């Protein structure tokens, strides 16, 4: 659940960042994808850490 939420937040943040910088549609898509992957990876690490601490 954390991974999905982080990916969605990352995509939104990436899209807004590219739009603010005046990017075209492809730029916005690339930023959204890159941010989503990065945030999902951070969410995955957070999930593993939380799970390991709970068990």
MITIGU-302006 format. One line per field, with one value per residue: residue in three letters; y, z, x of N, C-alpha, C, CB in turn; residue number from 0. Coordinates in pm, 1 decimal. Atoms other than C-alpha are relative to their C-alpha. Glycine has a CB too. Example, Ala and Ser with C-alpha at 12.3 -4.5 7.8 and 13.67 -1.06 7.14 Angstrom:
MITIGU-302006
residuo: (Ala | Ser)
n.v: (-119.0 | -119.0)
n.w: (0.0 | -6.0)
n.u: (89.0 | -82.0)
ca.v: (-450.0 | -106.0)
ca.w: (780.0 | 714.0)
ca.u: (1230.0 | 1367.0)
c.v: (120.0 | 109.0)
c.w: (0.0 | 73.0)
c.u: (90.0 | -77.0)
cb.v: (2.7 | 46.2)
cb.w: (124.6 | -141.5)
cb.u: (-99.2 | 41.4)
num: (0 | 1)
//
This chain:
MITIGU-302006
residuo: (Unk | Unk | Unk | Unk | Unk | Unk | Unk | Unk | Unk | Unk | Unk | Unk | Unk | Unk | Unk | Unk | Unk | Unk | Unk | Unk | Unk | Unk | Unk | Unk | Unk | Unk | Unk | Unk | Unk | Unk | Unk | Unk | Unk | Unk | Unk | Unk | Unk | Unk | Unk | Unk | Unk | Unk | Unk | Unk | Unk | Unk | Unk | Unk | Unk | Unk | Unk | Unk | Unk | Unk | Unk)
n.v: (-118.5 | -114.8 | -10.4 | -56.3 | -140.0 | -75.0 | -11.2 | -98.1 | -132.3 | -31.7 | -34.0 | -131.1 | -98.8 | -10.0 | -69.3 | -141.4 | -59.9 | -21.0 | -102.1 | -128.2 | -36.1 | -28.4 | 115.3 | 48.7 | 119.8 | 109.4 | -34.8 | 22.3 | 145.1 | 53.3 | -40.2 | 73.6 | 138.6 | 5.7 | -26.9 | 112.1 | 111.6 | -34.8 | 0.3 | 138.5 | 66.4 | -47.0 | 63.7 | 142.2 | 7.7 | -31.7 | 115.4 | 108.1 | -39.7 | 7.3 | 140.4 | 64.8 | -48.5 | 49.9 | 146.2)
n.w: (0.0 | -4.2 | 130.7 | 95.3 | -36.7 | 30.9 | 145.8 | 44.2 | -43.1 | 83.3 | 135.1 | -8.2 | -24.0 | 121.5 | 101.8 | -35.3 | 13.6 | 142.3 | 49.7 | -52.3 | 75.7 | 137.4 | 85.2 | 91.6 | -48.5 | -20.0 | -117.5 | -117.4 | -16.3 | -44.4 | -139.9 | -82.9 | -9.1 | -78.1 | -139.7 | -50.9 | -25.1 | -114.3 | -122.1 | -26.1 | -57.9 | -138.5 | -70.3 | -18.4 | -108.1 | -124.3 | -32.6 | -50.1 | -131.9 | -94.7 | -21.7 | -75.7 | -137.5 | -64.1 | -18.8)
n.u: (81.8 | -89.9 | -65.8 | 95.5 | 21.9 | -121.7 | -10.0 | 98.6 | -46.8 | -115.3 | 45.3 | 63.9 | -105.2 | -80.9 | 77.7 | 10.1 | -132.8 | -27.1 | 92.8 | -46.6 | -119.8 | 37.7 | -26.3 | 103.0 | 68.7 | -95.8 | -80.5 | 84.3 | 10.9 | -128.9 | -18.2 | 96.2 | -45.7 | -124.6 | 31.4 | 79.2 | -91.6 | -85.2 | 80.0 | 39.6 | -117.1 | -8.9 | 111.7 | -32.5 | -98.7 | 70.7 | 84.0 | -86.4 | -49.6 | 110.7 | 33.6 | -108.2 | 3.3 | 120.2 | -7.6)
ca.v: (0.0 | 237.0 | 159.4 | 240.0 | 561.3 | 670.1 | 597.8 | 801.6 | 1092.9 | 1075.4 | 1078.5 | 1376.5 | 1562.2 | 1483.9 | 1596.8 | 1920.8 | 1984.9 | 1938.8 | 2152.6 | 2429.4 | 2421.4 | 2459.8 | 2109.5 | 1958.3 | 1651.5 | 1406.0 | 1591.6 | 1578.0 | 1204.5 | 1139.3 | 1338.0 | 1170.0 | 824.3 | 895.7 | 1043.3 | 757.7 | 496.7 | 680.7 | 730.5 | 369.0 | 249.4 | 465.1 | 330.0 | -26.8 | 32.0 | 191.4 | -106.0 | -355.1 | -157.1 | -125.9 | -494.6 | -601.7 | -385.9 | -525.2 | -891.6)
ca.w: (0.0 | 79.1 | -255.7 | -454.8 | -263.5 | -303.3 | -678.6 | -723.6 | -522.0 | -718.5 | -1052.4 | -946.7 | -816.0 | -1127.8 | -1359.2 | -1171.9 | -1167.8 | -1544.1 | -1608.0 | -1386.8 | -1585.6 | -1911.5 | -2047.1 | -2337.0 | -2303.2 | -2344.2 | -2082.0 | -1836.7 | -1897.5 | -1852.0 | -1528.7 | -1396.0 | -1475.1 | -1330.4 | -1010.0 | -975.9 | -1003.7 | -756.5 | -502.7 | -541.9 | -468.6 | -156.0 | -58.5 | -109.7 | 115.7 | 377.8 | 360.1 | 409.5 | 701.7 | 869.3 | 819.4 | 953.7 | 1263.1 | 1331.9 | 1309.9)
ca.u: (0.0 | 283.9 | 447.6 | 133.7 | 69.5 | 431.4 | 423.3 | 105.8 | 242.9 | 567.5 | 386.8 | 179.6 | 483.3 | 685.1 | 408.0 | 362.7 | 737.2 | 766.9 | 459.8 | 599.9 | 925.5 | 731.4 | 778.1 | 588.4 | 366.4 | 653.9 | 857.8 | 569.6 | 526.6 | 898.0 | 917.3 | 602.6 | 740.1 | 1083.7 | 945.5 | 695.3 | 971.8 | 1194.9 | 916.6 | 799.5 | 1152.5 | 1164.0 | 820.3 | 940.7 | 1240.3 | 1015.8 | 778.5 | 1061.5 | 1203.7 | 865.1 | 792.6 | 1132.3 | 1089.1 | 742.9 | 843.0)
c.v: (125.5 | 21.3 | 65.4 | 148.1 | 85.5 | 19.3 | 104.0 | 142.7 | 43.5 | 40.4 | 138.4 | 109.8 | 19.9 | 73.9 | 148.4 | 72.0 | 30.1 | 108.6 | 139.3 | 49.0 | 23.5 | -113.6 | -35.6 | -128.0 | -116.0 | 25.8 | -28.1 | -149.8 | -60.3 | 35.3 | -79.9 | -144.0 | -12.2 | 21.6 | -115.3 | -118.7 | 27.6 | -5.7 | -141.8 | -78.1 | 40.5 | -62.5 | -147.6 | -18.6 | 28.6 | -117.2 | -113.4 | 33.2 | -10.3 | -145.4 | -71.2 | 43.2 | -57.8 | -148.7 | -37.1)
c.w: (0.0 | -136.3 | -101.8 | 28.3 | -35.8 | -151.1 | -53.3 | 37.2 | -84.5 | -140.9 | -1.8 | 16.7 | -123.5 | -111.2 | 27.2 | -14.9 | -146.9 | -58.2 | 44.2 | -76.8 | -148.2 | -97.0 | -89.2 | 58.4 | 28.4 | 123.2 | 128.1 | 28.4 | 52.4 | 146.0 | 91.5 | 18.7 | 87.5 | 148.7 | 60.3 | 33.5 | 123.2 | 131.4 | 35.4 | 62.3 | 145.4 | 84.7 | 26.2 | 113.6 | 134.0 | 44.5 | 59.5 | 138.9 | 104.7 | 31.5 | 85.4 | 145.8 | 76.3 | 31.4 | 93.8)
c.u: (86.7 | 64.6 | -92.4 | -23.7 | 121.6 | 15.0 | -98.1 | 41.2 | 119.5 | -39.0 | -63.6 | 104.8 | 87.4 | -71.9 | -11.2 | 133.6 | 30.5 | -89.6 | 44.4 | 122.8 | -29.4 | 25.8 | -117.3 | -61.6 | 94.0 | 87.7 | -76.8 | -12.8 | 129.9 | 27.2 | -92.2 | 44.6 | 124.3 | -25.9 | -79.0 | 89.5 | 85.5 | -77.9 | -45.7 | 114.9 | 19.0 | -111.2 | 25.0 | 99.8 | -66.2 | -87.4 | 82.1 | 51.1 | -108.9 | -35.9 | 105.8 | -0.2 | -118.4 | 9.2 | 109.8)
cb.v: (-0.6 | -19.3 | -139.0 | -77.1 | 11.8 | -72.4 | -136.4 | -32.2 | -1.5 | -117.4 | -105.2 | 3.8 | -42.6 | -137.7 | -59.7 | 14.8 | -93.4 | -130.3 | -28.4 | -12.0 | -108.7 | 119.5 | -118.2 | -26.5 | -43.4 | -17.7 | 147.6 | 63.0 | -65.4 | 53.3 | 150.9 | 4.1 | -55.4 | 105.0 | 131.0 | -41.5 | -25.2 | 140.1 | 92.6 | -68.4 | 33.2 | 154.4 | 16.4 | -59.9 | 99.0 | 126.4 | -48.9 | -24.3 | 142.1 | 73.9 | -71.4 | 31.8 | 152.2 | 26.6 | -70.8)
cb.w: (119.6 | 108.2 | -49.8 | 5.1 | 150.4 | 57.0 | -66.5 | 60.3 | 150.4 | -5.5 | -51.9 | 116.6 | 118.6 | -47.9 | -9.7 | 142.4 | 59.1 | -77.4 | 49.6 | 149.6 | 14.6 | -46.2 | 84.1 | -143.0 | -99.9 | -125.6 | -5.0 | -20.6 | -132.7 | -88.6 | 16.8 | -62.9 | -139.2 | -50.8 | 13.4 | -102.5 | -122.7 | -19.2 | -15.9 | -129.6 | -80.8 | 5.6 | -79.7 | -130.0 | -24.5 | -17.9 | -124.3 | -95.5 | -3.9 | -55.5 | -134.4 | -63.1 | 2.3 | -87.3 | -131.9)
cb.u: (-93.3 | 107.7 | 43.5 | -133.0 | -30.7 | 123.6 | -26.1 | -136.4 | 38.0 | 93.1 | -100.0 | -100.6 | 86.3 | 39.1 | -137.1 | -51.0 | 107.8 | -19.0 | -143.2 | 32.3 | 104.8 | 71.6 | 36.1 | 59.7 | -102.9 | 88.5 | 42.0 | -139.7 | -37.8 | 113.0 | -26.3 | -140.3 | 28.9 | 99.5 | -78.4 | -106.6 | 89.9 | 60.0 | -121.5 | -46.4 | 126.1 | -8.4 | -127.5 | 56.6 | 115.7 | -85.9 | -73.7 | 118.5 | 55.0 | -122.3 | -15.3 | 135.6 | -5.7 | -119.7 | 20.7)
num: (0 | 1 | 2 | 3 | 4 | 5 | 6 | 7 | 8 | 9 | 10 | 11 | 12 | 13 | 14 | 15 | 16 | 17 | 18 | 19 | 20 | 21 | 22 | 23 | 24 | 25 | 26 | 27 | 28 | 29 | 30 | 31 | 32 | 33 | 34 | 35 | 36 | 37 | 38 | 39 | 40 | 41 | 42 | 43 | 44 | 45 | 46 | 47 | 48 | 49 | 50 | 51 | 52 | 53 | 54)
//
